[in-house]
């Protein structure tokens, strides 16, 4: 297992390096700059700012200087927020984004998991068709469409839930969490259905039923561990995707998370904020993928045996 983990970590290093390199040069290739505004900046002031942030150096020197800072854990200063580092901005916005992602993942697991299990118990019936049809709708509906629809229905028409904010008014976390978790609930439903169908057709499940065990005990005690393996493998990239994909939801519901910095950085050409957020989220995706693989290997005896060879 340790050899497996070490090998995956070695594979992650070039992936993160490629992400850093590609993002750095793509951001620099975009038109405009961090100090280009509607009101022209005095050339002397602009030159001083560029010198302060090392933008006057050749591009390759900027790149190697950034890599050197990154190796020390320094993501650089923010162009949009003078006097504040990217580390500080990520630290201030990450807790809200992580909380939103955790709630969304919880909703996805509860709704998607139950729907998939119920569908697998009676395949090719209404109990299967209805949740799987809803899952397909959830996959096809983007968050920038679902969020405004929920706001229009539950926030404006029915006036049941607040339409913005985070943690200030009771119920203000419900709509953002549902909006972000709906698509992932659909994926979890389809994965859990497929996994449970495969496990429930195994010989040991038929043996358990032949012994006269209640159906709920067969499903929960004997079926869930193997049937939910696809969902476990999906959890790592899912949570990382929830963190990375929360920017749209945070913008719709005016949530003070990491997404607001990223969106503002894109508009203001805040190079270091774009780079820092991308590097941070890319590292999280790699680590969560590794974690999900380790958990899946721990739950799957066959995979553990293969790793031990």
N, C-alpha and C positions, 0 to 999 in steps of 0.2 A: 504493500500500500504506500509506504514512504517513497519507494522508487517511482511509483505512478504519480504521486503528488509532485515530486521533484522534477520529473519529466514534463509535466504540464506547466510548471512554473518556468522551465527553460523555454517552452514553446511560447509562453506569454510575453517574454521579453522582446523578441523581434516584432510581435504584433503591436505592442504599445509603442515601440520605436517608430514603426511605420505610421501609426496614427499621429504621433507627435510631428513627424517630418511632413506628412501630407497636410496636416492642419496648418502648420506654420507657413508653408509656402502658398497654400491656397488663400489664407487670410491676407497675406501680403500682396497677392495678385489681384485682390478685389479692388475696384476703383474707389478713390477717396482715401482719406487718412483720418487718424484720430483727432487731428486738430483742424480739419476742414469743417467750417461751420458756415451758416448763412451770412454771418458778419465776418468779414475777412480779418484775420489776425495779422498784426504788424509783423513784417518779415523778421525783424530782430527777435521778437518774442517767440515766434514760431521756431526759429533756429535754436534759441535757448532751450525750448521745450524738447525739441528733437534731440539735442545734445544730452539733456538730463535723462531721457528715456533710451538713449543709445540708438535712436532711429537715424542718426547721421552716419552710422557705420555702414560699410558694405553689407549686403544681405547675408552673405555666408558668415561674416563675423557676428552679426546679430544672432544667427542660428546657433553657432557654437557657444556664444555667451549665454543664450537661453538654456541650452543643454547643461552648461556648467552650473547655472543657478538651480536647475531642476534636479540635478544630482544631489544637491544639498537640501532639497525639499522646499525651495523657494520658488513659488509660482509667479513672482514678480509683482510690481506695483500696478495699480489700476489707473488707466488714463482718465476714466470718467469720474472716479472718486479720489481726488488727490489726497495724499497722506494715508491712504488705506491700501493694504496689500490684498492680493487675490486670496491668500490663505484666510485672512480675516473675513472677507466677504463670503467665502464658501462656508466658513464656520458659522456665520450668522444666519445664512439661509438654508443650510443643510438640514437642521432639525425639523423645520416645518415641512420641507419636501420629503424627508424620510417618514415623518408621521403620516403625511398624505399617502405615500406609497404603501405603508403598512396597512392602513385602513382599506385601501383599494385592494390589496392582496388578500386581506381577510374576507372582504366581500366576494372576491373572485373564487376563493376556496370554498366558502360556504355555499354560495349559489351554484357555482359550476360543479363542485364535487357532488352535491346532493342530486343535481339534475342528471349528471352522467351516471351515477349509481342507479337511480330510479329507471333511467332509460335502458340500462344494461340488464335490469331484472326482467323486463318484458320487451325484448327487441321486436321491431316491426309491428308495433301496436301504437295506439294513440299516446300511451305513456312514453313511447320512444320518439314518435314523430314530433310532438309538440315542443318538448325542450330542445331537441336538435334543430328544429326550424327557428326557434328563438335564438339559439346559439349562432346560427348562420347569419341572422339579422344583426346580432351583436358584433360579429366579426366584420361585417360589411359597413357598419355605421361608424364613422370617425368621431373622435371626441369633440372636434370643433362643430359638429352638427348636433350630437347628443346633448352637449352642455347647454347651448341656447334653448333647445327644446324643453329640457327640464326646468330651466329658469323661467321660460314662458308659461309652462303649465303649473308648476308647483310654487314658483316664486311670485308670478304676476297674476295669473288667472285665479288660482286657488288661495294664494297668499298663505301658504302653509310653512314655507321655509325661507330663510334669508337668502338673498341672491349674491352676496359677496361677504368677504371677511374670513377670518380663521381664528376661532377660539374666543371671540368676543360675545357672540350671541348663541344661545342654545340651538342646536340643529344646523349650524352653518357649515359643519364638516360633512354632512350627509350627501348633499348633491355633488360636491367635487369628488368624493370618494366613489360614488356610484358611477359618475361620468368616466373616471379614470379606470375603474375596475371592470366595467361592463364587457369590454372586448376580451380581457383576460379571463373573465368568468366563462365566456363562450369557448375559449381555447381549453380551459380546464374541463368543461363539460364534455367536449369531444374526446379529449385525451383520457379522462376517467372512464367514459363509456367504452372506448376501444380496449383499454387495459382490463376492465372488469369483464368484458365479453370474452377476452382471451383466457383469463384465469378461471372463470366460471365454467368453461368447457373442458377443464383439465380433469384427469382421472381422480385425483385426490379430492376434488370437490364432489364428484359423483359418489365417491366412497363415503364422504361425510354425510351426504344426503341419504345414502343407503342405510347408514347407521341410525337414522331417525332424528338427527339433530334438527332443531328449529331452523327455518330459513334465515332468520336474522342472525343467528349464531354462525351459520355457514358463511354468510356474506361478511360479517364484521370480523370474525376470528380467523377465518381461512382465506377469504377473498381479498380483503382490503390491502394486506401487506404487499401482495404481488400486483394487484390491479391498479394500485395508485403509484406504481413505480414511474410510469410516464409523467405523471403530474409532479413527482419529486424531482425528476430530471429537468422539468420545465421551470421549477420554482426559482432557481438561480438566475437564469437570464430574464425571467419574468419580473423579478423585483428590480433588477438593474434596469430593465426596460421601463418599469413604472417610474423610477427616478428620472430617467432620461426623457421620458415622454410626458412628464408632468408640466412641461413649460406651457403648453396650450391651455391646460386646465387652470393653471395658476393665473394665466393672463385673463381668462374668461371670468373667473370668480374673484379676481383681485386678491390673490393669496400671497403673502410676503415670504415666498420661498426662494429657492435658488433660481427658479425660472425667470424671475423678473430681472435678475442681473444678466442672465444670458440673452434675453430678448433685447434689453437696453444696450448690451454690448454689441449686438449685431447691427443695431441702428447707428450707434456712435463709433463703430470701428475700434472698439476697445480690444486691441489685439490680445493683450495679456489675459483679459477676462474670458474671451472666447477660447484661447489656448488652455488656460487653467481649468476651465469647466470641462472642456472636451477630454483633457488628459485625466482628470479626476474621475469622470464618468466611465471612460474607457477602462481604467484600472478596476473600477467597481464591477463592470461587466465581466472582465476576465476572472476576478476573484470569486464572484458569485457563480460563474460557470464551473469553476474548479470545485467550489463547495458543493454544488448540486451533484456533480459527478462522484465526489467522495461519498455523499450520503446515499446515492443510488447504488454504489458499489457495496456499501455496508449493508443495505437492505437486500441485495441480490446475492445469494450464496454462489450461484454460478460465476458471476463476475468476480467475486472475491477469490474463487478458486483459480480463475484465469490469471488474476494479478499475482497470486502467490507462486505461480509456476516460474 
